[in-house]
Amino acid sequence: MPAGVVVAALALASVFFAPRRAPSAAAAPLPSTVLTAATAPSRTAQLALGRTLFDENCSSCHGAKAQGSALAPNLRGLGAGTVDLWVSSGWMPLANPTSQPIRKPSMFDRTQTEAIAGYVASLAPGGLPIPTVDVAGANAAQGFSVFALNCAPCHTITGAGDALADGLSAPSLHGVTAIQVAEAVRSGPGNMPRFGTFTISKQQLADVVAYVTRHIEQPSNPGGLALGGVGPVAEGFVGLFVGVGLCVLIALWIGDRNEREDTGEHGGEHAPPGAAAPPGNDPEVAHV
């Protein structure tokens, strides 16, 4: 009996006091704190880059904390999507704060643009995030209907842009990206109205993006020459003046030719009866 007790004690001791094997690295999940710490440096670096770029290029007008000034509006609370639109389109920064923004090549690459937008968005909550638009199942025909109703009155049906009141203009939509179209619809830059989901739904937004990026950017022009895509009215005037002008020139050329042929045949126009023909214009000699 004492021997059995000793054996049982040794068995229990081997169970409770034996060294435990550590789980393999592949099987052991990383704690959430480790995952957060792993992503923190990239986010911190992006905000630092965005702050540096903002201080160097934007703060002189918009203020050190994007609070706005007499030269430029407040950017706090607008969200990363609004800032991304203005920076990626080249509207900002402006050399002259009082001039109208025009689209031009952006000063920053995509990483720098997202860093500036992320920094401004971190200063205050709210606003429009940088949207993600899926046009895989979009209907460009429906997008044309929405575009014609809400966008064409200013941007024209061909997306070429047009002049507005007080020296302002609606920019051309040629060369814009899908993200820029979505950001403009939701944020309403400049004099453009802001279209919420009650006016243009998410599906309708995808349809509009598909129409602008596929058909405005790469028109098929089944009717012939596009003439710069400036719209049917201007193209009609071009066709009218060019077409009518060519018809007039052809008519004048035909009339002048017939007149010269008649003059060569009869030795002159409206010769009086019985008058002698000019020397060298004898019809009989001419036909020998």
Summary of the structure (lengths in Angstrom):
residues: 288
radius of gyration: 38.1
end to end distance: 157.1
largest distance: 166.8
contacts: 686
relative contact order: 0.08
helix: 53%
strand: 1%
